[in-house]
Amino acid sequence: MKAGPLDRRITIERFTTEKNEWNEDVEIWAPLVTVWCAKRDASAGESYRAQSVSAQITTRFTIRYSSQVADVNPKDRIIYEGRVYNITAVREAAEGRRVALEIDAVARAD
């Protein structure tokens, strides 16, 4: 995969627990890896629930495959320009086996 289209930086975070100063388990989002990516907005939509409107945007991030990102899954999330994207799907890109990953993610548009 050529570096040209990989012009944005994202941080992939994983939900984990760690001990605080009182030795209690605290659940946090910890950075897993920061990588270069290509970003493409797939769709935007609004949903009406409980008489309120919420807008969301679906985005596809394409990243290089590596051992650091081999186990990225929908339990993880992406931070891009301060916005949180919840991962909905991860798959190998069409370039070939273990070349790139496509990550579909959803963020609130407000």
C-alpha positions as CSV (number, residue, x, y, z in Angstrom):
1,M,0.0,0.0,0.0
2,K,1.4,3.4,-1.0
3,A,1.8,6.1,1.5
4,G,0.2,8.8,-0.6
5,P,-3.4,8.4,0.5
6,L,-2.5,7.8,4.2
7,D,-2.5,11.5,5.1
8,R,-4.3,11.5,8.5
9,R,-3.4,10.3,12.0
10,I,-5.7,8.3,14.2
11,T,-5.4,6.7,17.6
12,I,-7.0,3.4,18.2
13,E,-8.0,2.9,21.9
14,R,-8.8,-0.3,23.8
15,F,-11.1,-0.5,26.8
16,T,-9.2,-2.0,29.7
17,T,-8.9,-1.9,33.5
18,E,-6.0,-0.7,35.6
19,K,-5.3,-0.2,39.3
20,N,-5.6,3.3,40.9
21,E,-3.7,4.5,44.0
22,W,-6.1,2.6,46.3
23,N,-5.5,-0.6,44.3
24,E,-9.1,-0.5,42.9
25,D,-9.9,-1.6,39.4
26,V,-10.6,1.5,37.2
27,E,-12.0,1.0,33.7
28,I,-10.4,3.3,31.1
29,W,-9.7,3.7,27.4
30,A,-6.0,3.2,26.8
31,P,-4.2,4.1,23.6
32,L,-3.3,1.0,21.6
33,V,-1.5,2.5,18.6
34,T,-1.4,5.7,16.6
35,V,-1.2,5.2,12.8
36,W,-1.5,6.9,9.5
37,C,-4.7,6.4,7.6
38,A,-6.9,7.3,4.7
39,K,-10.3,8.6,5.7
40,R,-13.5,8.5,3.7
41,D,-17.0,9.5,5.0
42,A,-19.4,6.9,3.9
43,S,-22.7,8.3,5.0
44,A,-24.5,10.7,7.3
45,G,-27.9,10.3,8.8
46,E,-30.3,11.3,11.5
47,S,-32.3,9.1,13.7
48,Y,-35.4,10.0,15.7
49,R,-35.6,8.3,19.1
50,A,-37.7,9.3,22.1
51,Q,-38.7,12.6,20.5
52,S,-35.1,13.7,20.1
53,V,-32.9,13.9,17.0
54,S,-29.4,12.5,16.9
55,A,-27.1,12.8,13.9
56,Q,-24.3,10.4,13.1
57,I,-21.7,10.0,10.5
58,T,-20.2,6.7,9.2
59,T,-16.6,6.8,8.2
60,R,-14.2,4.3,6.6
61,F,-10.6,4.4,7.8
62,T,-7.9,2.5,5.8
63,I,-4.7,1.7,7.6
64,R,-1.6,-0.5,6.9
65,Y,-1.7,-4.0,8.4
66,S,0.8,-4.6,11.2
67,S,1.0,-6.9,14.2
68,Q,-0.1,-3.9,16.3
69,V,-3.4,-3.6,14.6
70,A,-4.0,-7.3,13.7
71,D,-6.5,-7.8,16.5
72,V,-8.4,-4.5,16.2
73,N,-12.1,-5.2,16.6
74,P,-15.5,-3.5,17.3
75,K,-14.8,-3.4,21.0
76,D,-12.1,-0.8,20.3
77,R,-12.6,2.8,19.3
78,I,-10.9,5.5,17.2
79,I,-10.0,9.0,18.1
80,Y,-9.6,11.4,15.1
81,E,-9.3,15.2,15.5
82,G,-10.8,15.0,19.0
83,R,-13.9,13.1,17.9
84,V,-14.7,9.5,19.1
85,Y,-15.6,6.9,16.5
86,N,-17.1,3.6,17.6
87,I,-15.8,0.8,15.4
88,T,-18.6,-1.2,13.7
89,A,-16.6,-3.5,11.3
90,V,-13.0,-4.4,10.5
91,R,-11.9,-6.3,7.4
92,E,-8.9,-6.8,5.1
93,A,-8.8,-4.3,2.3
94,A,-8.9,-5.4,-1.3
95,E,-5.2,-4.8,-1.8
96,G,-4.4,-8.3,-0.6
97,R,-3.9,-10.4,2.4
98,R,-2.2,-8.6,5.3
99,V,-1.6,-5.4,3.4
100,A,-4.3,-3.1,4.7
101,L,-7.3,-3.0,7.0
102,E,-10.6,-1.2,6.4
103,I,-12.3,0.0,9.6
104,D,-15.9,1.2,9.5
105,A,-16.8,3.5,12.4
106,V,-19.6,5.7,13.5
107,A,-19.4,9.1,15.3
108,R,-22.0,11.5,16.6
109,A,-22.2,14.5,14.3
110,D,-23.0,17.0,16.9
